[in-house]
């Protein structure tokens, strides 16, 4: 009797030995598997649980149409659409508890769509020859995806690739057994921040919100954290958000690669989630610490946080541009928005005597925000620093008022029971 079932996805016409080995390692640990073939031209040596014809049909097409397209990219996109739909359906039907896919660039492209089709908390693993490569854009990565480099596995089994595949088999089955999906009987508040040496409001807000009966998730605003935050906001996961760190947004406005994509600061508003917003750390632009500083920022004050990430200061005019972009993003929200403007500073390093102290730049930003933030967006300016207690008191006051008038819901939706898995061996 198996306890968890893993969907194994790949091109079984050319990689049957590797995929069958992967499925076999899962079975050897007591797990069940469902196999899905996403080949186009060839046929697998033995049948799979989900055939390539079923995959193409799930995309509203056929294998014949994919071949007739005469273009490998078009054909694989047909298969990717069908595979993603079937992956979602298999999970909703309770037939799988996780997925693992294997491939090179073609298989990885398809696998990313399958992973995105599954909700957060469902294990999703990709064994790829291009894991961690710049070929994979950050926006294609699901918030809880796991990738393993498929070393030495381009063609055929060997001891090197068996090491990768056996680890992957153990990882996905172990994850399916151990995972605690993000379900809660308490409504969830999302907060964005940097580490407490820069922004410290979370130290006060988390216990205060928990005392009020809410669960709190804090997202590290260094690019990928913001993508996870926006992804959950788009799903309507939050009762309210306290989006207090704008560094990722600032990075995006000014062209830094350390950003969270075009949806940053938009998803909560589109999903009808109430937002309390502040401009924490919007005075800096992050850069990869291991890369040369782009010429346009070469003469700026520069701080290396570590070997991975560094920051440069932005000018007063650039801060005005950030303010205009923030106001524009918030203006389209479909639920209440309240901006808190701390006029004594927006991160620990901009205090007097600290390296990022820039009163002229802060004044320019504040002036632009006062001009650009207009009703129905509310704005409260406080004579305090973002790390002062007055800031968190103001945020909690807005939050409590929204709870009192029903803007913030105090009950979480009843969790959908996890369907029992109908495992298959092999």
Beta strands, then each sheet from edge to edge (+ up, - down):
strand 1: 5-10
strand 2: 32-37
strand 3: 98-103
strand 4: 123-128
strand 5: 146-149
strand 6: 188-193
strand 7: 215-220
strand 8: 240-245
strand 9: 274-280
strand 10: 284-288
strand 11: 302-304
strand 12: 309-313
strand 13: 337-342
strand 14: 378-382
sheet 1: 2+ 1+ 3+ 4+ 5+
sheet 2: 7+ 6+ 8+ 9+ 13+ 14+
sheet 3: 10+ 12- 11+
end
